[in-house]
Amino acid sequence: MMREGTIVDATLIAAPPSTKNKDGERDPEMHQSKKGNDWHFGMKAHVGVDAASGLVHTVIGTAGNVSDVTQAGALLHGDESAALGDAGYQARRIKANRSRGMSR
């Protein structure tokens, strides 16, 4: 189990821009992020999912402005025969797969 492949993706966890902590300051982990033509404020959840079973094996929380591709390597468990992601992961996926001897 979990040796076939991993699907990687990220989702924005939106928060109102006015969200502040008890000291009246914004959380330093929350930032603006552009998705399509829209700007959002909050954090991101980067997720690695086993392609065969659909089980989530890795979740990483980051500031909203962290690029998805920077977390790609950390979302892989290392035993994959394939790593899959949307267009934002293409360059990283191809480079990682070649270094592991994977074809896709």
KALIN-V723771 format. One record per residue. PSI is psi as a letter, one per 20 degrees, with the letter a starting at -180 (* if undefined). Layout:
PSI
PSI
This chain:
q
k
i
g
r
p
p
q
r
q
q
p
n
q
q
p
h
j
p
q
a
h
j
j
q
q
p
i
i
p
r
q
q
p
o
c
j
q
p
q
p
b
r
q
o
p
p
p
p
p
h
g
h
j
p
p
i
p
p
p
p
r
q
h
j
p
p
g
h
i
i
g
h
i
i
q
i
i
j
q
i
q
p
q
r
a
h
i
j
g
g
g
g
g
g
g
g
h
h
i
j
q
i
*
